[in-house]
Amino acid sequence: MRSLPSIIHLDMDAFFAAVEQASKPSLRGKPVIVGGLGGRGVVSTASYEARRFGVHSAMPMAQARRLCPNAAFLSGRFEAYRQVSELVMGLLRELSPLVQPLSLDEAFVDLEAGPYGPALAAADHGTGERLVLALAEDLRADIQRRTGLTASVGAAGSKLMAKIASEQAKPDGLVLIEPGQERVVLGPMPVRALPGIGPATEQVLRRAGLNTVADLALAGEAELVQLLGRAHGAGVHQMSIGLDDRPVVADQDAKSVSVEDTFEVDLADRERVLREVDVLAARCVRRLRAAGRSGRTVVLKVRRFDFSTLTRSETLRGPTDDEAVITETARRLASQVDITGGVRLLGVGVAQLADYTQEDLFAQAVREEAESGEQEPVAAEAEGVGAGEPAGPSTPHWMPGQDVHHGEFGPGWVQGSGVGRVTVRFETPWSGPGRVRTFPVDDPALEPARPLPLRGSGGGPGEGGETGD
C-alpha cells in the first residue's frame, strides 16, 4: 500500500451517449440511449438526462422505451468511440507509461512511473497530494478541451480505492481518498461495491447476515473462506479492510471476454436456459465492445446439478462483435447440451480476440438474412416517417445514429427509417442543430460515412456553420 494517492482511475462520463451528444448538436441536453434496438436489445449507455427517468445500463431496451419514450434511441458507432478513446488514452500516457485500460472509457494510471514520479517521491505528504490533484485536474481539462467530454477521476493509494473514488466523483468530478482512510470509506458501502462480488455471491453473504463492507471486515477471513472458498474468501477479506497491492499493468492483452451467472435454483427448462443464454450473450457483447474487440470463437460454459462442468465452442468464419451472431451461436451450442437434472451455472464467452473492425461482413450477412423475415420498426422523429414493412434485402439498411453523407446536403446522421424511406439530420459536431430531410432508402446520393472528429485540429470546435437550409 502506498503512502501517497499516486494511482488514479479515470472513467469517462456516460461515454457512448456523451460521444453521440457531442457529435449531434440537436441531441445536446436531451435524453440519449445507446444499445441494441432489436427485440432482445439492452441498454449499453444512457445519458444523464435519460437516467433521470430510471434508465440504466443493462436494462432491456423495451423497458427503457417505456420509461423514456421521447429519448433518442441509437445503435452504437464503435469506430467513433474508439477514435475518442485513443485520444483519451494518449493523454493518459503523457502522464505515465503505466496505463492499464479496462475498456474504451476507463483506465488506471500509475503516476509514480511517469515524468512526475521523482517530484512525488521527493515531496512531503501534503505537497504530493496537491501535485496529484493538480495533475488530475489538468487531465480532466485537457480531455474536455480536446473532446468536449467530461471525465471523473479518483486518486488513491491502490487500484481498489482509486476506482471507488472515481465512482464517488461521478459525474464530472475529482475525489482523492487519503491512504489510511480506506476502512472509513469502505465500511458503510454495500458488499456489491467490492469488485468480484456479483449477484450470486451477494446472496450468499446476505444469507449469512453480511450486508456491508464493514460486516465483511468484522466477519474475518476464516468465515469468508468458509462461505466463499479459499481464494475468493481471502481476496474479499483483504479488500474489505482496504488492502490491495495489485500493480498497474500496462497493455494487458486479454485472450477472451466472458460472463457467467450461478442460479439460486437449478434450471431444468430448456426455454429458460435459452433465455438466460440470451441475457449472458448480450452482457458479453457489451464487454467485448467496451474493450474495442471482436472475436472468432463463441464459448458456452455449463455447470450441471452434480457440479460437472462442460464447455462447447464454435469458431466463426471471421471475428465479430455482433450481438445477433453471438447470441444465435450460443443458443445453438446450448441446444446441444443435455440439461437433465438441471443447470447450476451458465457462461457465454468470446475467444480468439481481434481488434474491432467496423466492416463485419459475416455479421452483416447474418443480420440481413434475419431481417428479410422480420424487422422491428424504428420510430423516426420527422413528421410523416413511421414504421412499416422492411426494405428488401438488396436495399441499404440504415441504423439510427449512423453517420452518412449526401451528395447535395453533406454530412449527417440517420434519425430513423421505415416504409422505404430514411430520415437524416444534417449537422456536424461543430455546427448548430441541423435540418431534417427524408429520402428513399436506396437514394444513390446517400452513402455511409466515417465519423467526424469532435473537435478541430486545434482542440476547439471545427470550422463551419449550421448545416441545412
C-alpha positions in Angstrom: 0.0 0.0 0.0 1.2 3.5 -0.9 1.6 6.4 1.4 0.7 8.8 -1.5 -2.5 8.6 -3.6 -0.5 8.2 -6.8 -2.8 5.8 -8.6 -5.6 7.4 -10.5 -8.6 5.8 -12.1 -10.3 7.7 -15.0 -13.8 6.9 -16.1 -15.5 8.9 -18.9 -19.0 10.0 -18.0 -21.8 8.1 -19.9 -19.2 7.6 -22.6 -21.1 6.3 -25.6 -24.1 8.6 -25.1 -21.8 11.6 -24.4 -20.0 10.9 -27.7 -23.3 10.9 -29.5 -24.4 14.2 -27.9 -21.1 15.8 -28.8 -21.4 14.5 -32.4 -25.0 15.6 -32.8 -25.8 19.2 -31.7 -29.6 18.5 -31.8 -29.2 15.9 -29.0 -27.3 18.0 -26.5 -29.1 18.3 -23.3 -31.6 15.7 -24.3 -32.0 12.0 -23.2 -30.0 9.7 -25.4 -29.9 5.9 -25.1 -27.4 3.7 -26.9 -27.8 0.0 -27.3 -29.3 -2.9 -29.2 -32.5 -1.8 -30.9 -33.9 -5.3 -31.6 -36.4 -7.3 -29.6 -33.8 -8.6 -27.2 -31.7 -5.5 -27.2 -30.4 -4.0 -24.0 -29.1 -0.5 -23.0 -25.4 -0.1 -23.3 -25.2 3.5 -22.1 -27.8 6.1 -21.1 -27.1 9.8 -20.9 -27.6 11.5 -17.6 -30.8 13.1 -18.9 -32.2 9.6 -19.6 -31.0 8.3 -16.2 -33.4 10.8 -14.5 -36.2 8.6 -15.9 -34.7 5.5 -14.3 -32.9 4.2 -17.4 -29.6 2.5 -16.8 -27.1 0.2 -18.4 -28.0 -3.5 -18.9 -31.8 -2.6 -18.8 -33.9 -4.3 -21.6 -34.4 -1.7 -24.3 -38.1 -2.3 -24.3 -38.3 -1.2 -20.7 -36.1 1.8 -21.5 -38.6 2.8 -24.2 -41.5 2.7 -21.7 -39.6 4.7 -19.1 -38.3 7.4 -21.5 -40.3 7.2 -24.8 -39.1 10.6 -26.0 -35.4 9.7 -25.9 -33.2 9.3 -28.9 -32.6 5.6 -29.3 -29.3 5.0 -31.2 -27.3 1.9 -32.3 -23.6 2.0 -31.4 -20.9 3.7 -33.5 -17.9 1.9 -32.2 -15.5 3.5 -34.7 -16.3 6.9 -33.3 -16.0 5.7 -29.7 -12.7 4.1 -30.4 -11.3 7.3 -32.0 -12.2 9.3 -28.9 -10.8 6.5 -26.7 -7.5 6.6 -28.4 -7.2 10.3 -27.9 -8.0 10.0 -24.2 -5.6 7.1 -23.7 -2.9 9.1 -25.4 -3.4 11.9 -22.9 -3.1 9.3 -20.1 0.2 8.0 -21.5 1.7 11.5 -21.3 1.3 11.2 -17.6 2.8 7.7 -17.3 3.9 4.7 -19.4 1.9 2.5 -16.9 -1.6 2.9 -18.2 -4.0 0.0 -17.8 -7.1 0.3 -19.9 -10.1 -1.6 -18.6 -12.3 -0.6 -21.6 -12.6 2.1 -24.1 -13.6 4.7 -21.5 -11.8 3.5 -18.3 -8.2 3.1 -17.2 -5.8 3.1 -14.2 -2.6 5.2 -14.3 0.4 4.9 -12.0 1.7 8.5 -11.6 4.9 7.4 -9.8 6.1 5.7 -13.0 5.8 8.8 -15.1 7.7 12.1 -15.5 6.2 13.4 -12.2 7.4 10.3 -10.3 10.6 12.0 -9.0 8.7 15.1 -7.8 6.2 12.9 -6.0 8.9 10.8 -4.4 10.7 14.0 -3.1 7.6 15.8 -1.9 6.2 15.7 1.6 2.7 14.3 2.0 0.7 17.5 1.6 2.7 18.7 -1.4 2.4 15.2 -3.0 -1.3 15.2 -2.6 -1.6 18.7 -4.1 0.5 17.7 -7.1 -1.7 14.6 -7.7 -4.8 16.8 -7.6 -3.3 19.3 -10.0 -2.3 16.6 -12.5 -5.8 15.1 -12.3 -7.5 18.5 -12.8 -5.2 19.3 -15.8 -6.0 15.9 -17.3 -9.8 16.5 -17.0 -9.4 19.9 -18.5 -7.3 18.5 -21.4 -9.9 15.9 -22.1 -12.7 18.5 -22.1 -10.7 20.8 -24.4 -9.8 18.0 -26.9 -13.1 16.2 -27.0 -15.8 18.3 -25.3 -16.5 15.4 -23.0 -16.3 15.2 -19.2 -14.4 12.6 -17.1 -14.5 11.6 -13.5 -11.2 10.8 -11.7 -10.4 9.1 -8.5 -7.0 9.2 -6.8 -5.8 6.8 -4.0 -3.0 4.6 -2.8 -4.4 1.5 -4.5 -6.4 0.5 -7.6 -9.4 -0.6 -5.4 -9.7 2.7 -3.7 -9.0 4.8 -6.9 -11.9 3.1 -8.6 -14.1 3.7 -5.5 -13.1 7.4 -5.6 -13.9 7.8 -9.3 -17.4 6.3 -8.6 -17.9 8.9 -5.9 -16.7 11.7 -8.2 -19.3 11.0 -10.9 -20.3 12.9 -12.9 -17.6 15.3 -13.9 -15.7 15.3 -10.6 -12.5 14.5 -8.8 -12.2 12.7 -5.5 -9.0 11.9 -3.6 -9.0 9.2 -0.9 -6.1 9.6 1.5 -4.2 6.5 2.3 -5.2 5.3 5.8 -8.9 6.2 5.3 -9.7 3.0 3.3 -11.8 1.4 6.0 -13.6 4.6 6.9 -14.7 5.0 3.3 -15.5 1.3 2.5 -17.3 0.4 5.8 -20.8 1.8 5.0 -20.8 0.6 1.4 -22.9 -2.4 0.3 -20.9 -5.6 -0.4 -21.5 -5.2 -4.1 -19.2 -2.2 -4.1 -16.2 -4.6 -4.0 -15.0 -6.0 -7.3 -15.7 -9.7 -7.8 -18.9 -9.7 -5.7 -21.7 -10.3 -8.1 -25.4 -11.2 -7.5 -24.8 -14.8 -6.6 -22.0 -14.0 -4.1 -24.1 -11.2 -2.7 -26.9 -13.6 -2.0 -24.6 -16.0 -0.2 -23.3 -13.1 2.0 -26.8 -11.7 2.7 -28.0 -15.1 3.9 -25.1 -15.0 6.4 -26.2 -11.5 7.6 -23.3 -9.7 5.8 -24.7 -6.7 4.0 -22.0 -4.0 4.2 -18.2 -4.0 3.7 -17.8 -3.3 7.4 -19.7 -6.6 8.1 -17.2 -8.4 5.9 -14.3 -7.0 7.7 -15.8 -7.9 11.1 -16.6 -11.4 10.0 -13.0 -12.2 9.4 -11.1 -14.2 6.8 -11.9 -17.6 8.2 -15.7 -17.1 7.9 -15.4 -15.7 4.4 -13.3 -18.6 3.3 -15.9 -21.0 4.7 -18.6 -19.1 2.8 -16.9 -18.4 -0.5 -13.9 -20.8 -0.8 -10.3 -20.2 0.0 -9.1 -17.9 -2.9 -12.3 -15.9 -3.2 -12.9 -15.6 0.5 -9.4 -14.5 1.3 -9.5 -11.9 -1.5 -12.8 -10.5 -0.4 -11.5 -10.1 3.2 -8.4 -8.3 2.0 -10.4 -5.8 0.0 -12.9 -5.4 2.9 -10.1 -4.0 5.1 -8.8 -1.8 2.3 -5.7 -3.9 1.3 -4.9 -4.0 -2.4 -1.4 -4.3 -3.7 -2.2 -5.0 -7.3 0.1 -3.1 -9.6 -1.0 -1.1 -12.6 -0.1 -3.3 -15.6 0.2 -1.7 -19.0 -1.2 -3.1 -22.2 -2.9 -6.1 -20.8 -3.9 -8.3 -23.7 -7.0 -10.3 -22.8 -7.3 -13.7 -24.5 -11.1 -13.8 -24.1 -14.1 -12.0 -22.8 -16.8 -13.9 -20.9 -19.6 -13.6 -18.4 -21.4 -16.2 -16.3 -24.2 -16.5 -13.7 -24.8 -19.0 -10.9 -28.5 -19.6 -10.3 -30.2 -20.0 -6.9 -32.4 -22.8 -8.3 -31.1 -25.2 -10.9 -32.6 -24.6 -14.3 -34.4 -27.6 -15.8 -36.5 -25.9 -18.5 -34.9 -25.7 -22.0 -36.6 -22.4 -22.8 -35.5 -20.8 -19.6 -31.9 -21.9 -20.3 -32.0 -20.3 -23.7 -33.4 -17.1 -22.3 -30.6 -16.9 -19.8 -28.1 -17.6 -22.7 -29.7 -14.6 -24.5 -29.0 -12.3 -21.5 -25.5 -13.6 -21.0 -24.7 -13.1 -24.7 -25.9 -9.5 -24.6 -23.7 -8.8 -21.5 -20.7 -10.5 -23.1 -21.1 -8.4 -26.3 -21.3 -5.2 -24.2 -18.0 -6.1 -22.5 -16.5 -7.0 -25.9 -17.5 -3.7 -27.5 -16.4 -1.7 -24.4 -12.9 -3.2 -24.9 -13.0 -2.4 -28.6 -12.5 -6.0 -29.6 -14.2 -8.7 -31.6 -13.7 -12.5 -31.6 -13.9 -15.6 -33.8 -14.9 -18.3 -31.2 -18.1 -18.4 -29.2 -17.8 -20.5 -26.0 -20.6 -21.8 -23.8 -19.9 -23.0 -20.3 -22.4 -25.2 -18.4 -22.1 -26.4 -14.8 -24.7 -29.1 -14.1 -26.6 -30.1 -11.0 -23.8 -32.5 -10.0 -21.1 -29.8 -10.4 -19.7 -31.4 -13.5 -18.7 -28.6 -15.9 -18.5 -28.8 -19.7 -17.7 -26.3 -22.4 -18.9 -26.2 -26.0 -17.4 -23.8 -28.6 -17.9 -22.9 -32.3 -15.5 -20.9 -34.4 -17.0 -18.5 -36.9 -15.8 -17.6 -40.3 -14.4 -14.3 -39.1 -14.2 -12.1 -36.0 -17.4 -10.4 -34.9 -18.9 -8.4 -32.1 -22.4 -8.6 -33.5 -24.9 -9.5 -30.8 -27.3 -11.4 -33.1 -24.5 -13.6 -34.3 -23.0 -14.3 -30.9 -26.4 -14.9 -29.3 -27.6 -17.3 -32.1 -24.3 -19.3 -31.9 -24.5 -19.5 -28.1 -28.2 -20.7 -28.3 -27.2 -23.3 -30.9 -24.5 -24.6 -28.5 -26.9 -24.6 -25.6 -29.5 -26.6 -27.6 -26.9 -29.4 -27.9 -26.3 -29.8 -24.2 -28.2 -32.3 -22.0 -29.8 -30.4 -19.2 -31.4 -33.4 -17.5 -31.2 -32.9 -13.7 -30.8 -29.1 -14.0 -28.2 -26.5 -14.8 -26.5 -24.7 -11.9 -24.3 -22.2 -13.9 -24.2 -20.8 -17.4 -21.5 -18.7 -19.1 -21.0 -17.2 -22.5 -17.6 -16.0 -23.8 -15.8 -15.0 -26.9 -12.2 -16.0 -27.6 -9.6 -15.6 -30.4 -10.0 -11.8 -30.0 -9.1 -9.3 -32.6 -9.2 -5.5 -32.8 -12.7 -4.3 -33.6 -13.4 -3.8 -37.3 -16.5 -1.9 -38.5 -16.8 -3.9 -41.7 -18.0 -7.2 -40.2 -19.3 -8.8 -43.4 -20.1 -12.1 -41.8 -22.3 -10.5 -39.2 -23.9 -8.3 -41.8 -24.9 -11.3 -43.8 -26.5 -13.0 -40.8 -28.4 -9.8 -39.9 -29.7 -9.3 -43.4 -30.9 -12.9 -43.6 -32.8 -12.4 -40.3 -34.2 -9.1 -41.3 -35.5 -10.4 -44.6 -38.0 -12.3 -42.5 -38.8 -9.9 -39.7 -37.6 -6.4 -38.7 -38.5 -4.4 -35.7 -39.8 -0.9 -36.8 -37.7 2.1 -35.8 -39.7 5.2 -35.0 -38.5 8.3 -36.8 -38.8 11.8 -35.4 -39.7 13.5 -38.7 -43.3 14.0 -39.4 -44.7 11.5 -41.9 -41.9 8.9 -41.4 -43.1 5.9 -39.4 -42.8 2.2 -39.0 -43.6 -0.1 -41.9 -42.6 -3.0 -43.9 -38.8 -3.6 -44.0 -36.9 -2.8 -47.1 -35.9 -5.6 -49.4 -32.6 -7.5 -48.8 -30.9 -5.7 -51.7 -31.6 -2.2 -50.3 -29.3 -0.4 -47.8 -30.0 -1.0 -44.1 -29.8 2.3 -42.2 -29.3 2.3 -38.4 -30.4 5.1 -36.1 -27.4 7.2 -35.3 -25.3 6.0 -38.3 -23.0 8.5 -40.0 -24.0 9.3 -43.6 -23.1 11.7 -46.4 -25.4 13.1 -49.0 -24.1 14.3 -52.3 -26.1 17.5 -52.1 -26.6 18.1 -48.4 -23.3 16.9 -46.9 -22.7 15.0 -43.7 -25.4 13.9 -41.3 -26.8 11.0 -39.3 -29.7 8.7 -39.6 -32.7 9.5 -37.4 -34.9 6.6 -38.4 -36.2 4.6 -41.3 -39.4 2.8 -42.4 -41.8 2.4 -45.3 -39.0 2.5 -47.8 -37.7 5.9 -46.5 -34.8 7.1 -44.4 -34.7 10.3 -42.4 -31.4 12.2 -42.0 -30.5 15.2 -39.8 -27.7 17.2 -41.5 -25.4 18.6 -38.8 -21.8 18.2 -37.7 -20.2 18.3 -34.2 -19.2 21.9 -34.7 -22.5 23.2 -36.3 -25.7 24.2 -34.7 -28.7 21.8 -34.8 -29.3 20.8 -38.4 -32.3 20.4 -40.7 -34.1 17.1 -41.2 -34.7 15.6 -44.7 -36.3 12.3 -45.9 -35.1 10.2 -48.8 -35.9 6.9 -50.4 -33.8 4.2 -48.6 -32.0 3.5 -51.9 -31.2 7.1 -52.8 -27.9 6.9 -54.8 -26.7 10.2 -53.3 -26.8 8.9 -49.7 -24.0 6.7 -48.5 -22.5 5.6 -45.2 -19.7 7.8 -43.9 -16.9 7.7 -41.3 -17.3 9.6 -38.0 -16.3 13.3 -38.0 -13.8 14.4 -35.3 -15.5 16.0 -32.2 -13.1 18.9 -32.3 -10.9 20.7 -34.9 -7.2 20.2 -35.1 -6.6 23.0 -32.6 -8.6 21.4 -29.9 -11.6 23.7 -30.3 -14.7 23.5 -32.4 -14.0 23.0 -36.1 -14.8 25.4 -38.9 -18.3 25.5 -40.3 -21.7 26.9 -39.5 -25.2 25.5 -39.2 -25.9 22.9 -41.9 -29.1 22.5 -43.9 -31.2 25.3 -45.3 
